[in-house]
């Protein structure tokens, strides 16, 4: 004896076969009514049965083709959720990009400031050295050997 699978695939196969059976039943009834006319007394009952069966043809066809209304609605909801997530992630990405751009601007400004400070310090050091050298060279040592004395280099 062959064991039938019990998972979702077996259920889908059963739905497909059942829908195909209902579809073929409706086609058979239509062919039978074309070949054999219905009596006037039973016409209303037969038309009501055919209408009821025909009303389910949309569900039957959607099941045969695999498009179930609940699944379609669930998938539409999933698509909307994913679209919201994409929109949120895009906004977050844009915010991060602007943060990186601002950080780069600050880094360049800080780099300019540091370079200005280094150049200024070097210039001040140079000016101080030149000033100190001038001051030292302008002062004469006294012949007595002292840097500052009262004899003034005599």
LUMKOLBA-768439 format. One record per residue: residue in one letter; x, y, z of N, C-alpha, C in turn. Coordinates in nm, 4 decimals, decimal comma, m for minus. Example, Ala and Ser with C-alpha at 12.3 -4.5 7.8 and 13.67 -1.06 7.14 Angstrom:
<nodes>
+------+----------+----------+----------+----------+----------+----------+----------+----------+----------+
| resn |     n.c1 |     n.c2 |     n.c3 |    ca.c1 |    ca.c2 |    ca.c3 |     c.c1 |     c.c2 |     c.c3 |
+------+----------+----------+----------+----------+----------+----------+----------+----------+----------+
|    A |   1,3190 |  m0,5690 |   0,7800 |   1,2300 |  m0,4500 |   0,7800 |   1,3200 |  m0,3300 |   0,7800 |
|    S |   1,2850 |  m0,2250 |   0,7080 |   1,3670 |  m0,1060 |   0,7140 |   1,2900 |   0,0030 |   0,7870 |
+------+----------+----------+----------+----------+----------+----------+----------+----------+----------+
</nodes>
This chain:
<nodes>
+------+----------+----------+----------+----------+----------+----------+----------+----------+----------+
| resn |     n.c1 |     n.c2 |     n.c3 |    ca.c1 |    ca.c2 |    ca.c3 |     c.c1 |     c.c2 |     c.c3 |
+------+----------+----------+----------+----------+----------+----------+----------+----------+----------+
|    X |   0,0844 |  m0,1171 |   0,0000 |   0,0000 |   0,0000 |   0,0000 |   0,0896 |   0,1243 |   0,0000 |
|    X |   0,0561 |   0,2206 |  m0,0835 |   0,1361 |   0,3411 |  m0,0991 |   0,0950 |   0,4452 |   0,0050 |
|    X |   0,1961 |   0,5032 |   0,0717 |   0,1684 |   0,6058 |   0,1725 |   0,1642 |   0,7417 |   0,1041 |
|    X |   0,0580 |   0,8153 |   0,1279 |   0,0441 |   0,9491 |   0,0726 |   0,1107 |   1,0489 |   0,1669 |
|    X |   0,1755 |   1,1469 |   0,1124 |   0,2379 |   1,2460 |   0,1993 |   0,1327 |   1,3277 |   0,2737 |
|    X |   0,1657 |   1,3681 |   0,3966 |   0,0715 |   1,4405 |   0,4811 |   0,1052 |   1,5905 |   0,4906 |
|    X |   0,2045 |   1,6348 |   0,4200 |   0,2441 |   1,7757 |   0,4315 |   0,1568 |   1,8643 |   0,3426 |
|    X |   0,1956 |   1,9879 |   0,3224 |   0,1176 |   2,0836 |   0,2453 |   0,1036 |   2,0472 |   0,0989 |
|    X |   0,1984 |   1,9711 |   0,0452 |   0,1915 |   1,9322 |  m0,0970 |   0,0742 |   1,8387 |  m0,1203 |
|    X |   0,0531 |   1,7420 |  m0,0303 |  m0,0591 |   1,6489 |  m0,0449 |  m0,1923 |   1,7237 |  m0,0376 |
|    X |  m0,1993 |   1,8200 |   0,0497 |  m0,3209 |   1,9008 |   0,0611 |  m0,3447 |   1,9783 |  m0,0685 |
|    X |  m0,2392 |   2,0346 |  m0,1246 |  m0,2511 |   2,1076 |  m0,2510 |  m0,2975 |   2,0137 |  m0,3632 |
|    X |  m0,2464 |   1,8926 |  m0,3653 |  m0,2872 |   1,7960 |  m0,4683 |  m0,4347 |   1,7619 |  m0,4532 |
|    X |  m0,4793 |   1,7402 |  m0,3275 |  m0,6202 |   1,7108 |  m0,3045 |  m0,7085 |   1,8269 |  m0,3488 |
|    X |  m0,6684 |   1,9497 |  m0,3170 |  m0,7455 |   2,0667 |  m0,3594 |  m0,7516 |   2,0756 |  m0,5113 |
|    X |  m0,6410 |   2,0490 |  m0,5754 |  m0,6345 |   2,0577 |  m0,7211 |  m0,7266 |   1,9539 |  m0,7852 |
|    X |  m0,7199 |   1,8308 |  m0,7354 |  m0,8038 |   1,7242 |  m0,7912 |  m0,9522 |   1,7517 |  m0,7641 |
|    X |  m0,9845 |   1,7980 |  m0,6433 |  m1,1237 |   1,8300 |  m0,6113 |  m1,1769 |   1,9431 |  m0,6977 |
|    X |  m1,0965 |   2,0448 |  m0,7188 |  m1,1386 |   2,1572 |  m0,8028 |  m1,1560 |   2,1129 |  m0,9474 |
|    X |  m1,0666 |   2,0298 |  m0,9931 |  m1,0779 |   1,9777 |  m1,1300 |  m1,2048 |   1,8937 |  m1,1457 |
|    X |  m1,2384 |   1,8168 |  m1,0413 |  m1,3607 |   1,7357 |  m1,0456 |  m1,4841 |   1,8260 |  m1,0538 |
|    X |  m1,4900 |   1,9316 |  m0,9715 |  m1,6050 |   2,0231 |  m0,9732 |  m1,6140 |   2,0921 |  m1,1092 |
|    X |  m1,5013 |   2,1326 |  m1,1645 |  m1,5006 |   2,1975 |  m1,2948 |  m1,5544 |   2,1039 |  m1,4030 |
|    X |  m1,5057 |   1,9805 |  m1,4010 |  m1,5550 |   1,8830 |  m1,5003 |  m1,7030 |   1,8510 |  m1,4787 |
|    X |  m1,7481 |   1,8498 |  m1,3538 |  m1,8892 |   1,8272 |  m1,3243 |  m1,9749 |   1,9391 |  m1,3848 |
|    X |  m1,9327 |   2,0625 |  m1,3695 |  m2,0080 |   2,1748 |  m1,4255 |  m2,0115 |   2,1659 |  m1,5778 |
|    X |  m1,8973 |   2,1357 |  m1,6380 |  m1,8934 |   2,1207 |  m1,7845 |  m1,9860 |   2,0072 |  m1,8282 |
|    X |  m1,9856 |   1,8975 |  m1,7532 |  m2,0732 |   1,7840 |  m1,7852 |  m2,2203 |   1,8211 |  m1,7756 |
|    X |  m2,2565 |   1,8969 |  m1,6734 |  m2,3968 |   1,9393 |  m1,6587 |  m2,4375 |   2,0292 |  m1,7744 |
|    X |  m2,3501 |   2,1210 |  m1,8128 |  m2,3821 |   2,2099 |  m1,9246 |  m2,4006 |   2,1295 |  m2,0527 |
|    X |  m2,3121 |   2,0325 |  m2,0785 |  m2,3247 |   1,9481 |  m2,1987 |  m2,4530 |   1,8658 |  m2,1912 |
|    X |  m2,4836 |   1,8113 |  m2,0753 |  m2,6053 |   1,7293 |  m2,0593 |  m2,7299 |   1,8134 |  m2,0844 |
|    X |  m2,7304 |   1,9397 |  m2,0343 |  m2,8467 |   2,0262 |  m2,0562 |  m2,8614 |   2,0664 |  m2,2025 |
|    X |  m2,7489 |   2,0764 |  m2,2726 |  m2,7572 |   2,1091 |  m2,4150 |  m2,8164 |   1,9910 |  m2,4923 |
|    X |  m2,7784 |   1,8692 |  m2,4552 |  m2,8236 |   1,7506 |  m2,5290 |  m2,9666 |   1,7097 |  m2,4915 |
|    X |  m3,0026 |   1,7228 |  m2,3628 |  m3,1350 |   1,6808 |  m2,3166 |  m3,2058 |   1,8008 |  m2,2542 |
|    X |  m3,3162 |   1,8428 |  m2,3096 |  m3,3870 |   1,9593 |  m2,2546 |  m3,4495 |   1,9267 |  m2,1183 |
|    X |  m3,4608 |   2,0302 |  m2,0356 |  m3,5184 |   2,0159 |  m1,9013 |  m3,6679 |   2,0450 |  m1,9119 |
|    X |  m3,7462 |   1,9682 |  m1,8354 |  m3,8900 |   1,9921 |  m1,8337 |  m3,9194 |   2,1273 |  m1,7691 |
|    X |  m4,0283 |   2,1862 |  m1,8123 |  m4,0645 |   2,3196 |  m1,7628 |  m4,0898 |   2,3196 |  m1,6123 |
|    X |  m4,1393 |   2,2085 |  m1,5577 |  m4,1688 |   2,2023 |  m1,4142 |  m4,0410 |   2,1952 |  m1,3315 |
|    X |  m3,9356 |   2,1336 |  m1,3794 |  m3,8090 |   2,1190 |  m1,3055 |  m3,7060 |   2,2263 |  m1,3431 |
|    X |  m3,7447 |   2,3126 |  m1,4321 |  m3,6487 |   2,4085 |  m1,4847 |  m3,5940 |   2,5001 |  m1,3752 |
|    X |  m3,6787 |   2,5494 |  m1,2840 |  m3,6329 |   2,6399 |  m1,1793 |  m3,5366 |   2,5715 |  m1,0833 |
|    X |  m3,5654 |   2,4479 |  m1,0454 |  m3,4779 |   2,3739 |  m0,9534 |  m3,3428 |   2,3497 |  m1,0185 |
|    X |  m3,3460 |   2,3083 |  m1,1445 |  m3,2209 |   2,2801 |  m1,2152 |  m3,1406 |   2,4089 |  m1,2320 |
|    X |  m3,2064 |   2,5175 |  m1,2657 |  m3,1367 |   2,6452 |  m1,2830 |  m3,0761 |   2,6933 |  m1,1506 |
|    X |  m3,1452 |   2,6718 |  m1,0378 |  m3,0919 |   2,7099 |  m0,9083 |  m2,9673 |   2,6268 |  m0,8759 |
|    X |  m2,9719 |   2,4965 |  m0,9017 |  m2,8553 |   2,4107 |  m0,8786 |  m2,7379 |   2,4518 |  m0,9667 |
|    X |  m2,7679 |   2,4793 |  m1,0917 |  m2,6605 |   2,5199 |  m1,1836 |  m2,6030 |   2,6546 |  m1,1397 |
|    X |  m2,6872 |   2,7446 |  m1,0961 |  m2,6397 |   2,8745 |  m1,0483 |  m2,5510 |   2,8616 |  m0,9257 |
|    X |  m2,5919 |   2,7741 |  m0,8351 |  m2,5123 |   2,7530 |  m0,7138 |  m2,3776 |   2,6925 |  m0,7481 |
|    X |  m2,3786 |   2,5934 |  m0,8341 |  m2,2526 |   2,5291 |  m0,8728 |  m2,1667 |   2,6258 |  m0,9534 |
|    X |  m2,2304 |   2,7019 |  m1,0404 |  m2,1554 |   2,7970 |  m1,1229 |  m2,0972 |   2,9109 |  m1,0399 |
|    X |  m2,1623 |   2,9445 |  m0,9293 |  m2,1101 |   3,0507 |  m0,8436 |  m1,9752 |   3,0123 |  m0,7846 |
|    X |  m1,9527 |   2,8840 |  m0,7691 |  m1,8255 |   2,8378 |  m0,7132 |  m1,7183 |   2,8210 |  m0,8206 |
|    X |  m1,7510 |   2,8505 |  m0,9468 |  m1,6527 |   2,8297 |  m1,0539 |  m1,5312 |   2,9212 |  m1,0366 |
|    X |  m1,5507 |   3,0431 |  m0,9843 |  m1,4372 |   3,1338 |  m0,9625 |  m1,3375 |   3,0769 |  m0,8635 |
|    X |  m1,3897 |   3,0215 |  m0,7528 |  m1,3025 |   2,9607 |  m0,6529 |  m1,2349 |   2,8368 |  m0,7109 |
|    X |  m1,3115 |   2,7609 |  m0,7905 |  m1,2558 |   2,6399 |  m0,8509 |  m1,1405 |   2,6759 |  m0,9447 |
|    X |  m1,1632 |   2,7735 |  m1,0292 |  m1,0581 |   2,8114 |  m1,1249 |  m0,9373 |   2,8694 |  m1,0514 |
|    X |  m0,9617 |   2,9488 |  m0,9477 |  m0,8479 |   3,0038 |  m0,8743 |  m0,7696 |   2,8939 |  m0,8032 |
|    X |  m0,8380 |   2,7903 |  m0,7570 |  m0,7684 |   2,6792 |  m0,6934 |  m0,6904 |   2,5986 |  m0,7958 |
|    X |  m0,7485 |   2,5784 |  m0,9136 |  m0,6775 |   2,5031 |  m1,0181 |  m0,5521 |   2,5792 |  m1,0605 |
|    X |  m0,5650 |   2,7076 |  m1,0768 |  m0,4487 |   2,7863 |  m1,1195 |  m0,3531 |   2,8148 |  m1,0048 |
|    X |  m0,3944 |   2,7890 |  m0,8828 |  m0,3066 |   2,8069 |  m0,7675 |  m0,3184 |   2,9425 |  m0,7022 |
|    X |  m0,4093 |   3,0248 |  m0,7465 |  m0,4258 |   3,1585 |  m0,6877 |  m0,5405 |   3,1551 |  m0,5888 |
|    X |  m0,5070 |   3,1554 |  m0,4608 |  m0,6101 |   3,1551 |  m0,3576 |  m0,6242 |   3,2969 |  m0,3054 |
|    X |  m0,7471 |   3,3429 |  m0,2848 |  m0,7664 |   3,4820 |  m0,2399 |  m0,6966 |   3,5123 |  m0,1074 |
|    X |  m0,6996 |   3,4198 |  m0,0128 |  m0,6343 |   3,4440 |   0,1164 |  m0,4835 |   3,4553 |   0,0990 |
|    X |  m0,4277 |   3,3670 |   0,0147 |  m0,2837 |   3,3717 |  m0,0100 |  m0,2457 |   3,5017 |  m0,0806 |
|    X |  m0,3270 |   3,5438 |  m0,1746 |  m0,2981 |   3,6678 |  m0,2473 |  m0,3022 |   3,7862 |  m0,1517 |
|    X |  m0,4028 |   3,7914 |  m0,0647 |  m0,4123 |   3,9012 |   0,0323 |  m0,2948 |   3,8991 |   0,1299 |
|    X |  m0,2565 |   3,7792 |   0,1736 |  m0,1423 |   3,7669 |   0,2644 |  m0,0142 |   3,8137 |   0,1952 |
|    X |   0,0017 |   3,7766 |   0,0692 |   0,1204 |   3,8194 |  m0,0050 |   0,1200 |   3,9706 |  m0,0285 |
|    X |   0,0023 |   4,0277 |  m0,0535 |  m0,0054 |   4,1733 |  m0,0691 |   0,0351 |   4,2424 |   0,0604 |
|    X |  m0,0109 |   4,1891 |   0,1738 |   0,0286 |   4,2456 |   0,3028 |   0,1787 |   4,2351 |   0,3250 |
|    X |   0,2372 |   4,1201 |   0,2865 |   0,3816 |   4,1034 |   0,2996 |   0,4561 |   4,2026 |   0,2112 |
|    X |   0,4066 |   4,2237 |   0,0903 |   0,4709 |   4,3184 |  m0,0010 |   0,4656 |   4,4595 |   0,0569 |
|    X |   0,3505 |   4,4974 |   0,1159 |   0,3396 |   4,6305 |   0,1766 |   0,4361 |   4,6460 |   0,2935 |
|    X |   0,4485 |   4,5400 |   0,3762 |   0,5429 |   4,5447 |   0,4879 |   0,6855 |   4,5593 |   0,4372 |
|    X |   0,7187 |   4,4838 |   0,3346 |   0,8542 |   4,4911 |   0,2779 |   0,8798 |   4,6293 |   0,2191 |
|    X |   0,7792 |   4,6881 |   0,1553 |   0,7953 |   4,8218 |   0,0980 |   0,8189 |   4,9245 |   0,2085 |
|    X |   0,7469 |   4,9107 |   0,3215 |   0,7692 |   5,0006 |   0,4346 |   0,9107 |   4,9844 |   0,4904 |
|    X |   0,9569 |   4,8583 |   0,4981 |   1,0926 |   4,8339 |   0,5456 |   1,1949 |   4,8955 |   0,4500 |
|    X |   1,1705 |   4,8815 |   0,3199 |   1,2618 |   4,9392 |   0,2212 |   1,2652 |   5,0907 |   0,2358 |
|    X |   1,1480 |   5,1526 |   0,2530 |   1,1423 |   5,2978 |   0,2699 |   1,2179 |   5,3407 |   0,3954 |
|    X |   1,1996 |   5,2676 |   0,5047 |   1,2680 |   5,3001 |   0,6294 |   1,4189 |   5,2848 |   0,6135 |
|    X |   1,4623 |   5,1749 |   0,5511 |   1,6054 |   5,1523 |   0,5324 |   1,6667 |   5,2565 |   0,4393 |
|    X |   1,5918 |   5,2980 |   0,3376 |   1,6414 |   5,4016 |   0,2467 |   1,6606 |   5,5329 |   0,3211 |
|    X |   1,5635 |   5,5675 |   0,4076 |   1,5755 |   5,6903 |   0,4869 |   1,6946 |   5,6801 |   0,5818 |
|    X |   1,7116 |   5,5648 |   0,6446 |   1,8240 |   5,5464 |   0,7362 |   1,9571 |   5,5565 |   0,6605 |
|    X |   1,9621 |   5,5008 |   0,5416 |   2,0833 |   5,5084 |   0,4588 |   2,1138 |   5,6534 |   0,4229 |
|    X |   2,0116 |   5,7280 |   0,3852 |   2,0311 |   5,8690 |   0,3512 |   2,0814 |   5,9481 |   0,4720 |
|    X |   2,0265 |   5,9189 |   0,5905 |   2,0719 |   5,9851 |   0,7123 |   2,2182 |   5,9531 |   0,7414 |
|    X |   2,2557 |   5,8259 |   0,7242 |   2,3948 |   5,7868 |   0,7475 |   2,4883 |   5,8526 |   0,6460 |
|    X |   2,4449 |   5,8622 |   0,5222 |   2,5272 |   5,9288 |   0,4209 |   2,5495 |   6,0748 |   0,4566 |
|    X |   2,4448 |   6,1423 |   0,5026 |   2,4609 |   6,2828 |   0,5403 |   2,5529 |   6,2953 |   0,6617 |
|    X |   2,5446 |   6,1999 |   0,7546 |   2,6346 |   6,2020 |   0,8697 |   2,7797 |   6,1844 |   0,8258 |
|    X |   2,8050 |   6,0943 |   0,7313 |   2,9412 |   6,0717 |   0,6824 |   2,9929 |   6,1967 |   0,6113 |
|    X |   2,9069 |   6,2594 |   0,5312 |   2,9474 |   6,3817 |   0,4609 |   2,9818 |   6,4912 |   0,5608 |
|    X |   2,8991 |   6,5085 |   0,6644 |   2,9276 |   6,6094 |   0,7674 |   3,0567 |   6,5775 |   0,8421 |
|    X |   3,0803 |   6,4494 |   0,8702 |   3,2032 |   6,4095 |   0,9378 |   3,3248 |   6,4401 |   0,8509 |
|    X |   3,3144 |   6,4147 |   0,7212 |   3,4253 |   6,4459 |   0,6311 |   3,4514 |   6,5962 |   0,6278 |
|    X |   3,3455 |   6,6766 |   0,6245 |   3,3628 |   6,8219 |   0,6257 |   3,4329 |   6,8670 |   0,7534 |
|    X |   3,3902 |   6,8115 |   0,8684 |   3,4527 |   6,8474 |   0,9953 |   3,5989 |   6,8052 |   0,9979 |
|    X |   3,6280 |   6,6855 |   0,9431 |   3,7664 |   6,6389 |   0,9404 |   3,8528 |   6,7308 |   0,8549 |
|    X |   3,8025 |   6,7742 |   0,7402 |   3,8784 |   6,8655 |   0,6553 |   3,8992 |   7,0003 |   0,7250 |
|    X |   3,7963 |   7,0495 |   0,7911 |   3,8083 |   7,1762 |   0,8629 |   3,9100 |   7,1627 |   0,9755 |
|    X |   3,9027 |   7,0524 |   1,0505 |   3,9981 |   7,0303 |   1,1590 |   4,1397 |   7,0149 |   1,1048 |
|    X |   4,1532 |   6,9485 |   0,9907 |   4,2849 |   6,9320 |   0,9301 |   4,3414 |   7,0684 |   0,8892 |
|    X |   4,2564 |   7,1528 |   0,8326 |   4,3002 |   7,2882 |   0,7978 |   4,3418 |   7,3652 |   0,9223 |
|    X |   4,2626 |   7,3536 |   1,0285 |   4,2949 |   7,4238 |   1,1530 |   4,4279 |   7,3754 |   1,2103 |
|    X |   4,4496 |   7,2438 |   1,2084 |   4,5743 |   7,1884 |   1,2614 |   4,6919 |   7,2354 |   1,1766 |
|    X |   4,6754 |   7,2332 |   1,0438 |   4,7834 |   7,2802 |   0,9553 |   4,8126 |   7,4278 |   0,9816 |
|    X |   4,7080 |   7,5087 |   1,0004 |   4,7282 |   7,6502 |   1,0314 |   4,8053 |   7,6665 |   1,1622 |
|    X |   4,7710 |   7,5875 |   1,2625 |   4,8398 |   7,5963 |   1,3908 |   4,9863 |   7,5552 |   1,3792 |
|    X |   5,0123 |   7,4501 |   1,3011 |   5,1505 |   7,4042 |   1,2824 |   5,2325 |   7,5114 |   1,2113 |
|    X |   5,1748 |   7,5692 |   1,1059 |   5,2455 |   7,6742 |   1,0315 |   5,2679 |   7,7968 |   1,1195 |
|    X |   5,1657 |   7,8340 |   1,1968 |   5,1789 |   7,9487 |   1,2863 |   5,2860 |   7,9247 |   1,3918 |
|    X |   5,2886 |   7,8026 |   1,4481 |   5,3894 |   7,7706 |   1,5496 |   5,5285 |   7,7755 |   1,4898 |
|    X |   5,5437 |   7,7203 |   1,3686 |   5,6746 |   7,7240 |   1,3036 |   5,7162 |   7,8683 |   1,2762 |
|    X |   5,6222 |   7,9511 |   1,2326 |   5,6546 |   8,0916 |   1,2054 |   5,6926 |   8,1636 |   1,3340 |
|    X |   5,6174 |   8,1385 |   1,4399 |   5,6498 |   8,2026 |   1,5680 |   5,7840 |   8,1546 |   1,6218 |
|    X |   5,8108 |   8,0254 |   1,6078 |   5,9410 |   7,9731 |   1,6510 |   6,0534 |   8,0384 |   1,5711 |
|    X |   6,0345 |   8,0526 |   1,4420 |   6,1361 |   8,1133 |   1,3569 |   6,1554 |   8,2600 |   1,3951 |
|    X |   6,0453 |   8,3309 |   1,4116 |   6,0550 |   8,4708 |   1,4496 |   6,1230 |   8,4861 |   1,5855 |
|    X |   6,0913 |   8,3995 |   1,6784 |   6,1534 |   8,4079 |   1,8107 |   6,3021 |   8,3774 |   1,8022 |
|    X |   6,3417 |   8,2818 |   1,7202 |   6,4828 |   8,2480 |   1,7048 |   6,5575 |   8,3657 |   1,6415 |
|    X |   6,4966 |   8,4228 |   1,5382 |   6,5628 |   8,5356 |   1,4721 |   6,5741 |   8,6542 |   1,5675 |
|    X |   6,4663 |   8,6788 |   1,6425 |   6,4704 |   8,7881 |   1,7397 |   6,5739 |   8,7632 |   1,8481 |
|    X |   6,5806 |   8,6439 |   1,8945 |   6,6776 |   8,6089 |   1,9982 |   6,8194 |   8,6205 |   1,9439 |
|    X |   6,8404 |   8,5787 |   1,8207 |   6,9748 |   8,5861 |   1,7604 |   7,0168 |   8,7317 |   1,7452 |
|    X |   6,9229 |   8,8153 |   1,6998 |   6,9527 |   8,9574 |   1,6854 |   6,9857 |   9,0207 |   1,8208 |
|    X |   6,9083 |   8,9835 |   1,9179 |   6,9303 |   9,0408 |   2,0510 |   7,0655 |   8,9979 |   2,1052 |
|    X |   7,1023 |   8,8727 |   2,0852 |   7,2305 |   8,8239 |   2,1352 |   7,3468 |   8,8863 |   2,0585 |
|    X |   7,3295 |   8,9030 |   1,9268 |   7,4400 |   8,9575 |   1,8482 |   7,4574 |   9,1067 |   1,8721 |
|    X |   7,3518 |   9,1753 |   1,9103 |   7,3629 |   9,3186 |   1,9351 |   7,4307 |   9,3471 |   2,0689 |
|    X |   7,4238 |   9,2552 |   2,1562 |   7,4883 |   9,2753 |   2,2866 |   7,6352 |   9,2372 |   2,2749 |
|    X |   7,7192 |   9,3199 |   2,3200 |   7,8636 |   9,2906 |   2,3210 |   7,9010 |   9,2446 |   2,4603 |
|    X |   7,9916 |   9,1522 |   2,4592 |   8,0425 |   9,1100 |   2,5891 |   8,1475 |   9,2102 |   2,6358 |
|    X |   8,1487 |   9,2243 |   2,7578 |   8,2446 |   9,3164 |   2,8175 |   8,3848 |   9,2522 |   2,8172 |
|    X |   8,4850 |   9,3300 |   2,8079 |   8,6217 |   9,2775 |   2,8078 |   8,6590 |   9,2167 |   2,9411 |
|    X |   8,5811 |   9,2535 |   3,0380 |   8,6105 |   9,1979 |   3,1683 |   8,5593 |   9,0548 |   3,1823 |
|    X |   8,4773 |   9,0129 |   3,0865 |   8,4295 |   8,8745 |   3,0860 |   8,2891 |   8,8562 |   3,1361 |
|    X |   8,2305 |   8,9627 |   3,1798 |   8,0944 |   8,9520 |   3,2280 |   8,0002 |   9,0052 |   3,1240 |
|    X |   7,8779 |   8,9446 |   3,1198 |   7,7800 |   8,9853 |   3,0186 |   7,7246 |   9,1241 |   3,0481 |
|    X |   7,7041 |   9,1557 |   3,1675 |   7,6550 |   9,2888 |   3,2031 |   7,7422 |   9,3451 |   3,3143 |
|    X |   7,8011 |   9,4527 |   3,2800 |   7,8864 |   9,5152 |   3,3804 |   7,8714 |   9,6662 |   3,3704 |
|    X |   7,9366 |   9,7365 |   3,4555 |   7,9264 |   9,8815 |   3,4572 |   8,0324 |   9,9458 |   3,3687 |
|    X |   8,1293 |   9,8715 |   3,3246 |   8,2353 |   9,9323 |   3,2444 |   8,1955 |   9,9487 |   3,0986 |
|    X |   8,0980 |   9,8845 |   3,0498 |   8,0393 |   9,8965 |   2,9156 |   8,1400 |   9,8659 |   2,8055 |
|    X |   8,2156 |   9,7594 |   2,8227 |   8,3037 |   9,7115 |   2,7176 |   8,4315 |   9,7902 |   2,7035 |
|    X |   8,4728 |   9,8474 |   2,8047 |   8,5952 |   9,9241 |   2,7969 |   8,7144 |   9,8359 |   2,8030 |
+------+----------+----------+----------+----------+----------+----------+----------+----------+----------+
</nodes>
